[in-house]
Amino acid sequence: MINVTKTYLPPIEEYYDYLKKIWEHGWVTNNGPLVQELEQKLKDYLGVKHLIFCSNGTIALQIAIKALGLKREIITTPFSYVATVNSILWENCTPVFVDIDPNTLCIDANKIEEAITENTEAILAVHVYGIPCDVKGIGSIAAKQKLKVIYDGAHAFGVKLNGTSVFNFGDVSTCSFHATKLFHTVEGGAIITNDDELAQKIIHHRQFGHSGDDYFCLGVNGKNSEMHAAMGLCNLPKVDWLIKKRKEIFMWYTRLLAGSRNKTLEIPAGVEYNYAYFPAIFSSEREMLAMRKELENDGVFTRRYFFPSLNSLPHYKGSTCPVSEDVSRRVLSLPLSHDLTYEEVERICSSVTSQVLTNV
Ligand SMILES: *Cc1c(COP(=O)(O)O)cnc(C)c1O
């Protein structure tokens, strides 16, 4: 059986060494020493100013929205995981969907301005599959229209754009450290910003809005534990190796699918990619589903990631976005994890190439 993702787990002795430390001092949560150590090491690794570790990537988005004081319309992408739009809805803001660029699959910056109204306060864009958004285009629209920019970087750990972490763009970025993501703490996430004042607000929001006897704002519980930080401290030194392994597997896929007129991810110039996902776009939904069934019969489990397009969710309907709706019906994420063998990738690809993949 081959699953779409497989969680990397460090050697158990390494985790046990951290557990011993926790048992020695008895501090298990509330910004403990391992949480602080992980935050510092992540800041150094990523080259960012502030990084606030929290309980998951969804609460990271919600805290970012709350800390920026957003209350009205937020322009966002329909092609993402449901957590992106749900965080906007949970913060009582209104999502306004703008369709995606068929090449990067990220929000189409050229279509943002026509969606701006007097109620627009921010743009929440996603670096889809870890491919950076048009940060330049989005940044200039935001500056001109005085909008805040949040990047959902749940897929973008370790991704660099022109030599700098993609988390250095916008007012604030978030990441997910869920077990299915490239770097994980079992459950977890982070909020990243270079703005000192905003970072302080985020820290207050993470812990009920107060620090000791001083109350600042309507906060939530977004903290994470020492046990989760310990997993992160075990995994962080392995990230470069994990990216290297994944790159190798990504290249096998690219080579083996090259003859099939497939549409797979293109890594733009200037991007140091993290090889987080391998989505393949088929010529029709029917072909994609047939392919999926064939792979399943062979013990290979893929994921419709992302489906449905978020503007057609049952709990929230937005305006139509033809490109996103079309791509989300035809896309399938193929298995990608650090320990896939060449024979396994070959087996997957021989099924996939029996179907005709096509351009978006
Ligand atoms: C995984 C993911 C999230 C949510 O992160 P959790 O840590 O699972 O809460 C948000 N946005 C995107 C794009 C994701 O893939």
The ligand as an SDF file (V2000), in Angstrom:
LIG
                    3D

 15 15  0  0  0  0  0  0  0  0999 V2000
   -2.9710   22.2520    6.2190 C   0  0  0  0  0  0  0  0  0  0  0  0
   -3.4500   23.5910    5.7580 C   0  0  0  0  0  0  0  0  0  0  0  0
   -4.0050   24.5410    6.6480 C   0  0  0  0  0  0  0  0  0  0  0  0
   -4.3700   24.2000    8.0490 C   0  0  0  0  0  0  0  0  0  0  0  0
   -3.3610   23.8000    8.8730 O   0  0  0  0  0  0  0  0  0  0  0  0
   -3.6820   22.8930   10.1610 P   0  0  0  0  0  0  0  0  0  0  0  0
   -2.3760   22.8940   10.8690 O   0  0  0  0  0  0  0  0  0  0  0  0
   -4.0860   21.5470    9.6680 O   0  0  0  0  0  0  0  0  0  0  0  0
   -4.7550   23.5780   10.9370 O   0  0  0  0  0  0  0  0  0  0  0  0
   -4.3040   25.8090    6.1630 C   0  0  0  0  0  0  0  0  0  0  0  0
   -4.1340   26.1380    4.8710 N   0  0  0  0  0  0  0  0  0  0  0  0
   -3.6280   25.2520    3.9860 C   0  0  0  0  0  0  0  0  0  0  0  0
   -3.4250   25.6900    2.5690 C   0  0  0  0  0  0  0  0  0  0  0  0
   -3.3120   23.9490    4.3860 C   0  0  0  0  0  0  0  0  0  0  0  0
   -2.8640   23.0710    3.4910 O   0  0  0  0  0  0  0  0  0  0  0  0
  1  2  1  0
  2  3  1  0
  2 14  2  0
  3  4  1  0
  3 10  2  0
  4  5  1  0
  5  6  1  0
  6  7  2  0
  6  8  1  0
  6  9  1  0
 10 11  1  0
 11 12  2  0
 12 13  1  0
 12 14  1  0
 14 15  1  0
M  END
$$$$
